[in-house]
Amino acid sequence: MDVPEGNGQVHSDHHLDIEIPDTAHQISHDSWFQVGFVLTTGINSAYVLGYSGTIMVPLGWIGGVVGLILATVISLYANALVANLHEFGGKRHIRYRDLAGFIYGKKAYALTWGLQYANLFMINVGYIILAGSALKAVYVLFRDDSDMKLPYFIALAGLTLLL
């Protein structure tokens, strides 16, 4: 086994040399804007589109659209700043908690880990609520009685996700 000038390892066979990088993130050299865009679209998941009713009802069409665009721009800028930090101190950090731990220590690593999982939990709850709202909307299209309430549809969506 030889170690090349790069970070990966080369496994030699008689016919084939294969370089195995330490991480898949070393393969590509994306721009910070592209990384920020991917982070923005990945974090601001599909259920965020359900917020448009929450924002546009009190603000109206013009204020609501401007508010959503402004929130997108701010999120893109913040994620582009974070993407710039992924390579810090001569080391590439592929997770936020690794970066926080490298800069601020073990407590920041643990705090970031906890906050990330709390965020994942809230995103999944948001998906279930959005799915329940969508099921209720389809139900109302076909049957406009008040037998089935929104919590029942949210429970059905949660059960479906669980399965």
Secondary structure, 3 states (H helix, E strand, C coil): CECCCCCCEEEECCCCEEEECCCHHHCCCCCHHHHHHHHHHHHCCHHHHHHHHHHHHHHHHHHHHHHHHHHHHHHHHHHHHHHHCCEECCEECCCHHHHHHHHHCHHHHHHHHHHHHHHHHHHHHHHHHHHHHHHHHHHHHHCCCCCCCHHHHHHHHHHHHHC
